[in-house]
């Protein structure tokens, strides 16, 4: 299992508002709208399906990828895992209150990879986790 953690990001919104947004995967489209066009290469947004508990898409060349929320701990943590993917992923989003109007967020991903795959995907996966944390810190809540 390869563990990747984002840096801690400060968000100028309350822990409750941030939790409400990240605990509902139908809000994922807000994040995707913030990805620069040149970085959307390989992401098929036409097949993107979002519900409050699941998000799925078809990504070439790997095929269908689906991630689902498996646990919510109000206002502190959302745990997700891949339910359909060539790589088993577990992710949790931790939210810690600073005061009434700000909080910190951190993403952790555990990827079930063999040593060969770990070396190949560690850098892109680390970049993806950091970009996701940056987007979560940048969106309005």
C-alpha positions as CSV (number, residue, x, y, z in Angstrom):
1,X,0.0,0.0,0.0
2,X,1.4,3.4,-1.0
3,X,0.3,6.4,1.1
4,X,0.3,9.9,-0.4
5,X,-0.7,12.9,1.6
6,X,-1.4,16.5,0.4
7,X,0.0,19.4,2.3
8,X,-2.4,21.0,4.8
9,X,-4.5,23.8,3.1
10,X,-6.2,26.6,5.0
11,X,-9.7,27.5,3.8
12,X,-11.4,30.8,4.7
13,X,-14.8,29.1,5.4
14,X,-16.2,27.2,8.4
15,X,-15.6,23.6,9.0
16,X,-19.4,22.9,8.6
17,X,-19.6,24.6,5.2
18,X,-16.5,22.8,3.8
19,X,-17.8,19.5,5.1
20,X,-21.2,20.1,3.5
21,X,-19.6,20.6,0.1
22,X,-17.0,17.7,0.2
23,X,-19.4,15.2,1.7
24,X,-21.7,15.4,-1.3
25,X,-20.0,14.1,-4.5
26,X,-22.6,15.8,-6.7
27,X,-20.5,18.9,-6.0
28,X,-17.5,17.4,-7.9
29,X,-18.5,19.3,-11.0
30,X,-17.6,22.6,-9.2
31,X,-14.0,21.2,-8.9
32,X,-13.8,20.1,-12.5
33,X,-14.8,23.5,-13.7
34,X,-11.7,24.8,-12.0
35,X,-9.3,22.5,-13.8
36,X,-7.4,24.4,-16.5
37,X,-8.4,23.1,-20.0
38,X,-4.8,21.9,-20.8
39,X,-4.9,19.6,-17.8
40,X,-8.3,18.1,-18.7
41,X,-6.6,16.0,-21.3
42,X,-7.7,12.3,-21.0
43,X,-10.7,13.2,-18.8
44,X,-13.9,12.3,-20.5
45,X,-16.3,14.8,-18.9
46,X,-19.2,13.7,-21.1
47,X,-19.4,10.4,-19.2
48,X,-19.1,12.0,-15.8
49,X,-21.8,10.9,-13.5
50,X,-22.2,12.3,-10.0
51,X,-24.6,11.5,-7.1
52,X,-24.2,12.5,-3.5
53,X,-22.5,9.2,-2.8
54,X,-20.7,8.3,-6.0
55,X,-18.8,9.7,-8.9
56,X,-17.9,7.8,-12.0
57,X,-16.4,8.4,-15.5
58,X,-14.7,6.5,-18.3
59,X,-11.1,7.4,-18.6
60,X,-8.9,6.2,-21.5
61,X,-7.1,3.9,-21.6
62,X,-8.1,2.4,-18.2
63,X,-11.9,2.3,-18.6
64,X,-14.5,3.0,-16.0
65,X,-13.5,4.5,-12.7
66,X,-15.9,4.9,-9.8
67,X,-15.3,6.3,-6.4
68,X,-17.9,6.1,-3.5
69,X,-18.2,7.6,-0.1
70,X,-17.9,4.8,2.5
71,X,-18.0,6.9,5.7
72,X,-18.9,10.4,6.8
73,X,-17.9,11.7,10.2
74,X,-19.8,15.0,10.4
75,X,-17.8,17.8,10.1
76,X,-14.4,16.1,10.4
77,X,-13.8,13.5,7.8
78,X,-15.1,11.9,4.6
79,X,-13.8,8.5,3.6
80,X,-13.9,7.3,0.0
81,X,-12.8,4.2,-1.9
82,X,-12.7,3.1,-5.5
83,X,-15.5,0.6,-6.3
84,X,-14.5,0.2,-9.9
85,X,-10.9,0.9,-11.0
86,X,-7.8,-1.0,-12.1
87,X,-6.1,0.3,-8.9
88,X,-7.8,0.0,-5.4
89,X,-7.7,3.5,-3.9
90,X,-8.8,4.6,-0.4
91,X,-9.0,8.4,0.2
92,X,-10.0,10.4,3.2
93,X,-10.5,14.2,3.5
94,X,-9.9,15.5,6.9
95,X,-11.2,18.9,8.0
96,X,-10.1,20.6,11.2
97,X,-11.6,23.8,12.5
98,X,-9.4,26.8,13.1
99,X,-12.1,29.2,14.2
100,X,-15.7,30.0,13.2
101,X,-14.7,31.2,9.8
102,X,-11.8,29.1,8.7
103,X,-10.5,25.5,8.7
104,X,-7.7,23.3,7.5
105,X,-8.1,20.4,5.0
106,X,-5.8,17.5,4.2
107,X,-6.2,14.6,1.8
108,X,-4.7,11.2,2.2
109,X,-4.7,8.5,-0.4
110,X,-3.7,4.8,0.0
111,X,-3.2,3.1,-3.3
112,X,-2.9,-0.7,-3.5
113,X,0.1,-0.9,-5.8
114,X,2.9,-3.4,-6.4
115,X,6.4,-2.0,-6.2
116,X,6.8,-1.6,-10.0
117,X,3.5,0.3,-10.3
118,X,4.3,2.4,-7.2
119,X,7.4,3.8,-8.9
120,X,5.5,4.5,-12.1
121,X,2.5,6.3,-10.6
122,X,3.8,7.9,-7.4
123,X,4.7,11.2,-8.9
124,X,1.5,11.7,-11.0
125,X,-0.7,10.5,-8.1
126,X,1.1,12.9,-5.7
127,X,0.5,15.7,-8.1
128,X,-3.1,14.8,-8.5
129,X,-3.7,14.7,-4.7
130,X,-2.0,18.1,-4.3
131,X,-4.0,19.6,-7.2
132,X,-7.2,18.3,-5.6
133,X,-6.3,19.8,-2.2
134,X,-5.5,23.1,-4.0
135,X,-8.9,23.0,-5.7
136,X,-10.7,22.3,-2.5
137,X,-8.9,25.3,-0.9
138,X,-9.8,27.6,-3.9
139,X,-13.5,26.9,-4.4
140,X,-16.2,29.1,-2.8
141,X,-18.2,27.3,-0.1
